[in-house]
């Protein structure tokens, strides 16, 4: 975990930190070259109460090993 993730988990109430972690894991970054997808949380980030469509960011791809433009997508949720 990154420093900011450790601070969120240690300083906030468990219910809040669990919600932040779950929502951050529902956002994925997909590499434009190899198609690999990883959650924002797994890449060391936090994304909570956010909304964006078509956003692209430049980060290092874990598969390619190079900085790539990645699309930020939200995993579809299962309605009950």
N, C-alpha and C positions, 0 to 999 in steps of 0.2 A: 504494500500500500504506500501511496505517496504521503507526504507530510500533511497535505490538506485533507486527505481521506482519513488519516489517523486522527486528526483534530476533530473532524465531524463525528467519527465513531466514539471518541473518548469524551468529548465535551457535551454533546447533545444527548437528550434522553434516548433510550434504546428504540422506542417506537419511531421517533423521528429519524434516527440514523438508519434504521432498517428501511424506512420508506424512501429515503434518499438513495440508499444503495440499490434497492429494487428498481427505482425509476431510472437510475443511471445505467443499470444493466439492460434496461429495455431499449436504450438508444444504442445503435451500432454504427460503426464507421466501416465503410466498404471501399476497398482499394479499387481505383479505376483501371488498374492494369491487370492484376491477377485475380481480382474478385474476392479476396479474403475479407471476411467480416469479423470484427471484434467489438465487444461492448465498450462503451465509453469508460465504465468502471474498470474493466480489465486493462485499459490503456492508461489508467492513472488519473482519469478525469472524473468530474461530477457534473451531472446535468439533472436539475430538479425544477419542476414547475416551468418547464421551457416548452416553447412551441416554435418550430421552424419547418418550412417546406423548401426543399431544394438547396439547403445550405451545403457548402463544400468547404473543407478545411485541408491544410497541408500538414501532414504528420508522417512520421516514419512508419512504413509498413513492416510488420513483424515477419511477413513471408518474403517479400522482395528485399528488405533491408535498406531500402532507399526512401527518401522523402517523396511522397506521392500526394496527389490531390485525392481526397476521399470524400464520398458523399455521406452525409449524416442522415440516418433514417431511424424511424421508430418502429420497433417490432409491433406487428398487429396484436392487439389484446383479444383474448377469448371472452365473448359475452356470456354471461351466465343464463 
